[in-house]
Amino acid sequence: MEGDNVDRAKRIAYSGMVAALVIVSLYIGLLIRARVTFLALATYMLAIPVIVSNISTGILVAFATDLLAFLLIPDKVYALLFVPMSFYPVIKALIESKTKLHWVFKFLYFDLSLLAVYLISKFLIFDQVVIKYFALVVIGTQAFFYVYDIIFTKFIGWLVNRFEL
């Protein structure tokens, strides 16, 4: 019984530290104009609660960091872009454990997320969002996501091996 409380306290502490580091990472990305890099780093960190605890904890930490991002990050489009990516560690864990066609579903999630962010930012934040070279943007984001996911998988492997999780 007491061991369960220690484990629970440890999971909560990890989750709180991860949430704080995610917000710091997003803020640094905003300050030094390296938004994409620090957005990716922030989402990589969100894998820790999923690995250390479980999917439910990962979802709760994602919600908490989304709320904190909207409250603390001045650039709301950046915060909005973070929202679907904050849930990606959970989606990745679920998809990769359930199907061999995980790449199809991961790209589907990414594409739908990108479309949702675009539509929300167009209608709620900016009236005149125009993308001049739409096809190039789509191809570029697909390439980015592919590399992002490969690095993410390697990061998770390193994390599990390094900390024996």
C-alpha positions in Angstrom: 0.0 0.0 0.0 2.8 2.4 1.0 4.7 1.5 -2.2 1.7 2.4 -4.3 1.7 5.9 -2.7 5.4 6.4 -3.4 4.9 5.3 -7.1 1.9 7.6 -7.4 3.8 10.5 -5.9 6.8 9.8 -8.2 4.5 9.7 -11.3 2.8 13.0 -10.3 6.2 14.6 -9.7 7.5 13.5 -13.1 4.3 14.8 -14.7 4.6 18.2 -13.0 8.3 18.5 -14.0 7.5 17.5 -17.6 4.7 20.1 -17.8 7.0 22.8 -16.5 9.8 21.8 -18.9 7.4 21.8 -21.9 6.2 25.3 -21.2 9.8 26.5 -20.7 10.7 24.8 -24.0 7.8 26.5 -25.9 8.7 29.8 -24.4 12.4 29.5 -25.4 11.3 28.6 -28.9 9.3 31.7 -29.0 12.1 33.9 -27.7 14.9 32.6 -29.9 12.7 32.2 -33.0 13.2 28.4 -33.2 9.6 27.5 -32.7 9.5 24.3 -34.7 12.6 22.9 -33.0 11.3 23.6 -29.5 7.8 22.5 -30.3 9.2 19.1 -31.3 11.3 19.0 -28.2 8.3 19.9 -26.1 6.3 17.0 -27.6 9.2 14.6 -27.1 9.2 15.4 -23.4 5.4 14.6 -23.3 6.3 11.0 -23.9 7.8 10.7 -20.4 4.5 10.6 -18.5 3.2 8.0 -21.0 6.3 5.8 -20.5 6.7 6.3 -16.8 3.0 6.1 -15.9 0.3 5.3 -18.5 -1.8 6.7 -21.4 -4.3 8.3 -19.0 -1.5 10.3 -17.3 -0.2 11.3 -20.7 -3.6 12.7 -21.7 -3.9 14.6 -18.4 -0.4 16.1 -18.8 -1.2 17.0 -22.4 -4.4 18.8 -21.3 -2.5 20.6 -18.6 0.3 21.8 -20.9 -2.3 22.9 -23.5 -4.1 25.0 -20.9 -0.8 26.4 -19.6 0.4 27.2 -23.1 -2.7 29.2 -23.8 -2.4 31.1 -20.5 1.4 31.7 -20.6 2.5 31.8 -24.3 1.8 35.2 -25.9 1.6 33.8 -29.5 -1.8 32.1 -29.6 -1.2 30.5 -33.0 2.0 28.9 -31.6 -0.1 27.6 -28.6 -2.8 26.4 -31.0 -0.2 24.5 -33.1 1.1 22.9 -30.0 -2.3 21.4 -29.0 -2.6 18.5 -31.5 1.2 17.8 -31.2 0.8 17.6 -27.4 -1.4 14.6 -27.8 0.9 12.9 -30.4 2.9 10.9 -27.8 -0.4 9.3 -26.6 -1.6 8.8 -30.2 1.8 7.3 -31.2 1.7 4.9 -28.2 -1.8 3.8 -29.0 -1.3 3.4 -32.8 2.0 1.6 -32.7 0.8 -0.9 -30.2 -2.4 -1.7 -32.1 -1.6 -1.9 -35.8 1.1 -2.6 -38.4 -0.3 0.2 -40.5 0.8 2.7 -37.9 2.3 5.1 -40.5 -1.0 5.5 -42.3 -2.8 6.4 -39.1 0.0 8.7 -37.8 0.0 10.7 -41.1 -3.8 10.8 -41.0 -3.7 12.2 -37.5 -1.0 14.7 -38.5 -2.8 15.8 -41.6 -6.2 16.2 -39.8 -4.4 18.1 -37.0 -2.7 20.4 -39.5 -6.0 21.1 -41.3 -7.8 21.8 -38.0 -5.1 24.2 -36.9 -5.3 26.0 -40.3 -9.1 26.3 -40.2 -9.2 27.4 -36.6 -6.5 30.0 -37.1 -8.1 31.2 -40.4 -11.6 31.6 -38.9 -10.9 32.6 -35.3 -7.6 34.3 -35.3 -6.8 35.7 -38.7 -9.4 36.5 -41.3 -7.0 36.5 -44.2 -4.8 33.5 -43.8 -3.4 32.7 -47.2 -0.8 30.1 -48.1 0.8 31.0 -51.4 2.5 27.7 -52.2 0.1 25.3 -50.5 1.5 22.2 -52.2 5.0 23.0 -51.1 3.8 23.6 -47.6 2.0 20.3 -47.5 5.0 18.4 -48.9 7.4 20.2 -46.5 5.2 19.5 -43.4 4.9 15.8 -44.5 8.7 15.5 -44.8 9.1 17.3 -41.4 6.7 14.9 -39.8 8.4 11.8 -41.2 11.8 12.9 -39.8 10.2 14.1 -36.5 8.6 10.7 -36.0 11.8 8.8 -36.7 13.7 10.9 -34.2 10.9 10.6 -31.7 11.0 6.8 -31.9 14.8 6.9 -31.4 14.4 9.3 -28.4 11.8 6.9 -26.8 14.2 4.0 -27.3 17.1 6.0 -25.8 14.9 7.1 -22.9 13.7 3.5 -22.1 17.2 2.1 -22.3 19.0 4.9 -20.5 16.6 5.1 -17.5 15.6 1.4 -17.6 11.9 2.3 -17.9 
